[in-house]
């Protein structure tokens, strides 16, 4: 069987992946907190682990892989959004989940096998918290239940820091009910104006970290194969998940392999609203701030061009280059991508099995394109989530060929007559209409691009 090599954040080594059960390979990835549109940084782990999901399905079979990605639908940010908007929390979370699935679907991401909502697993969280208290790993104080961090000796192994170092270098919540500054909340009280559930400690709601431990156990068991997410979650979220789960299920491994993708910058700077470089996936898909819409496949290609363990610098130039590169696979004949076969050519498979080396896989795709090896290229592109739909002109382009020939002939005549101003105007108009123009000598050659817009061409007639 094909061997997959994965880098394990916890061991800081790349090793052959050996699933607990080849007939049931299990993966958990932390999903979004659902109160607003997903931004570009949220999309990177979705696309990265979608590629891993596709690879696991290819190697072990679609029926032998279970992929779980949660939705956090109980959170103070959601509560604040409901308060400021006057809308029901359920309406906000339902709408945001639908947005998320639509936007990630536009990026070619398959839906996981299970997408649990935190609010559907409150009883399981309560049971886990009770077990932590019984084992001396948690305590109740002033209506809160907190995890006793120093009761778990392995705390900090994932992020590679000691508890004391974490206290010195991190902003931790100081509260009078904490025994130790590093202790974190498992359960907190809820007033009448906040969501709440009954518990042995009174009406309240769970802390953030406990939800993933409870859902992973319920859906994947004490031990499963892979846990993924952005490296911003490594501490404290993933560190806390490990501590909780290991203390409740000491005989289990929880996640055996931990994988983290690096972060995303925009034009060399951290994406933030204050810098004016913050945008959502939907902003890109629909076009924003005067920018044209970006096809979902192009966003996917851009996100995959950089290895998942390296930071991405999202730039306008890079995005334009990504669009040009991807279009080069479809420009000969977009319909060559049609079909259902999803075989992965060996050079691409070898690259993916080397810790998801997608940049190396993309280089192999370029080699196949240059050698016109469509027999391997077409199914491999589909297997990676690229089907060429965006490259099809939105209008029946062929019916406009005569009109384009007329305009291009006028352009060439204008150049011959040294009416360069008119020639430049015609060329600019054709480019705006999504028609590529190349002039050799006295003759211009043209072709439709995926951006062809008949309405802009008709303006020139």
QUIURQUI-V535017 format. One record per helix or strand of 3 or more residues. SS is the DSSP state (~ for helix, > for strand). FROM is the first residue (numbers start at 0). LEN is the number of residues. Records with the same first field share a line. If there is no record, write none. Layout:
SS=FROM-LEN + FROM-LEN
//
This chain:
>=4-4 + 12-4 + 24-5 + 64-5 + 137-4 + 143-4 + 183-6 + 203-3 + 222-8 + 253-8 + 263-3 + 311-3 + 434-6 + 442-6
~=39-21 + 61-3 + 75-10 + 88-18 + 117-17 + 148-3 + 162-7 + 207-13 + 230-18 + 272-3 + 280-6 + 295-9 + 315-15 + 333-4 + 345-7 + 357-13 + 373-10 + 388-3 + 396-20 + 419-13 + 453-5
//
